[in-house]
């Protein structure tokens, strides 16, 4: 059996809602030789101009993008693409009902006048929008599974083979443990710390908190937990405190991603 080609993960944006403390909003680049998949397209897409991203994009013939939902902190960076990669064809996989409450029409509203000067069909590269409502996708060399999550307007969790799972903008869902079981790296949102979770209604906010996420990672037997979708008011010191809570409960390595620094995916 041939070994899978090496893959790397580059965090481009790790914040929810808005940029802060030098962190951008949600975008993660997964790359293998000759192929790249962008998970969400928040303001972190701006980092595609940086050398670490340019290195991973070198030699690819198309940039694939998989959106989990349509909130601005996950899609605003789409508007940066004509300036960042004007000669590179783009394919956008856009969730549709019943996975989410809205479909790709949300992109038409965002990326056209008066909100954006050039509609997608006038961009300087070929752009294909691929709506999806099923549980499995083949995106270049990436075998992708998705599942619906509980979040205002809906969102999808993503699993790429056994290497990576990306779970953000969702309340803690016990079914997630089965979805991510045994995966090498789990990116899971930790929007709330335990004190916030004790006083806030997670069902209303549609987000997850630290210790329950760590316990889910332990139950699912993941190889590594990477907390993402940070609260914008959380300082680097506060993130380190969150990481310590996760380490104590997760039973696996915990790694805070640094935007612009790649991570090898086992």
N, C-alpha and C positions, 0 to 999 in steps of 0.2 A: 504494500500500500504506500502511495506517495504521501509524504508529509505535506500538510497545508502550508502555503507560502507564509512568510513572516508578515505580521500585521502590527501596526502601531496606532496608538490613540493619541490625538493631540487635542487637549482642552483649549478651545478658543474663547469660550465664555462660560462662566460657572455660576453667575448670579441669577436670581430671579428678579423680576420687576424692573430694576434699573441698575445701570453701572455704578459701582462705588469701590473705594479702596483699591483702585487699579484693576478691578475685575469687571469684565463685560457680561452681557446676558447670554443666554444659553446657546451654545453651538459646540459640537464635538466632531472632529474629523477622524475618520477611520480609514487607514490607507494600507494597501498591499501593493507590491510592484505592479504598476500599470493601471491601478484602479483606486478610486477614492469615493467615500460615502460620507456626506455631511449629515449628522444627526441634529436637526433643528437649525434655525438660522436667525438667532438673535443678534444683538450688536456685536457679539464675538466674531461674526463674519469679517469684520474689519481686520482681524488678525491674519486673514489670508494674504495680506500684503507683506507679512513678516517672513524673514528667512526660514524659520522652522517649518512654516506651512508651505512656502514655495518649494522647499526641498521635497516634501511629500507629494506635491502636485506635479512635480517634474515628470514629463513623459506620459501623463494620462491623456486620453482622447476625449473624455467627457467627465463632468462632475455630476454625480448623483446626489440628490438631497432627499432625505426622508423627514417629513414633519410629523410631530406627535400631536399637534393641535395648532390653533390659529391665534392664540394670544400674542400680543405685540412683542413680548420679550422672547418669543420663539420664532418670529417671522420678519421682524423689521429689517434684518440684515439682507433679506432678499433684494431690497432696493439698492444695496451697495454693489451687487454683482456686475452690472454693466460697466462700472468703473474699475472693478478689481480684476475681472477675468473676461474682458470683452471678446476675445477670440475663442473661448472655450464653450462648446455646447453644454447645455444644462438640461437635466431631467429632474423634475420635482415630483416626488411621490406624495400625494395629498390625501389624507384620510377623509372618508365620506361616511354618511349615515349608513348603518346604525353605530359605527365605531365612534363617531363624533356627531354633535348636533348639526354642524354645518360642514359643507364640503368646499371644493376648490373655488366656488364662487366668492369665498372670502378673499382669495388672492386677487381676483379680478377687481374687487372693490378697493383693495389696498394699493395695488400697483397700476393705477390708471388715474387720469386727471379727475378731480383737482388735487388729489393727495400725492400723486407722483406724475411727472410730466410725460413719461413715455410708457404706454401700455406694453405688455410683454411681447406682443407680436412685432413691436418696433425696436426691440433691443438689438444690440450689435452682435448677437450670437443666436444660434438656434436654441429655443426653449420649448421643451415638451412637458406638459403637465399630465401626470398619470394618477387619476383618482383610484383609490383602492378601498374595498370594504371587506375583503377576505382576511384570513388568518395567516397566509403565507405569501411571501414575495421572493422572487429571484431578482436581485439587483446586482448586475455584473457578476463577480465571483462570490457575492455575499448571499447566503441562504438566510432569509429573514423571516421571523415569526412575530406577529403582533397580537395584542389583546386589548379589548376596551377597558378603560379605567374610569373611576368615579372622580370627576372634576367638573366644575362649572363649564358647560359646553362640551364636555367630554375630552378625553385624551387617549392616546394609545401607549402601552408599554411595548418595548422592542427587545427582541433577542436575536443575536447574530451568531448562529451555530452554537458552539459550546464556549466561545471565547468571551463574549460580551453581552451583557443585558443592560438596558437603559430604561429606568423607571423613574419618571418625574411627573410632577403636577398630578398627584393622586393622593387620596387618603390612604392610610395603611390598609392593605387588602391581603387577607390571609391567602387568597388564591395566587397572589404574586409568588409565594414561596414555591409552589409547584411550577410556575412558569419559568423561574430563574434557577431551578434546582441544579446544582453541580456546575454552574457556569464559572468560568475562570475569573472574570472581573464583573462586578455589579456596580454600575453607576445608579445610585438611588438618591432621590431628593431627601434632604434634611432641612426643611424650611423652618421648623419650629424646634427650639430646645425643649427640654422636659418641663421646665417651669412655664414656658408659654403654653405648652400643650395642656397643662393642668388647668389653665384658666380660659383657654380659647376653644371654640367649637371647631374641631378639625373638619367635621362634615360641612360646616359653612364655608370654611376657607378652602377646602379641597386639597389639603396638604398633609404631609407626614412629619413625625417628630423623631428625635434621636434614638432613645433606647428601644422603642418598638422596631425601628428599622434595623438596628443592630441585632435584635433577637430574631428577626426575619432572616437576616443573612446567616446567622448561626443555624437556624432550622433548615435552611435551604442548602447548606453545605457549600457555599460559594468560596472560591479561592481567595478573593480580595474584595473589600468593600471600599468604594470611592464615593464619598458624599458630595453631592452637587446641588444646584439650585439654592445657593446660599441666600439668606436674608441680606438685603443690601446694607442694613445698619450693623451687620455683624463684622467686627474688626478682625484682623488677623489673630490677635490674642484670643478673641472669643471663638474663632474657628478652631484654634488649638484646643480649647476647652471642650468643644463638641467632639473633636477627634478622640480625646481622652475618654469621654463617655462611651463612644462607639467601641474603642479598643477593649474596654472593660467588659462589654456585653456581647461582642460579635463573635469571638472565638476564631477569628481569622485576621490577617493583616488589614489594616486600614490606612489608606493613602489619600491625603489631601491633594487634589490635582493643582498644579501650578500652570496657569495659562501660558502657552507658548513652549512648554517643555513636554516632549513626547514620552509616552509610556508604552513599553513593549507589552503586547497581548499574548499570553501563553495559550 
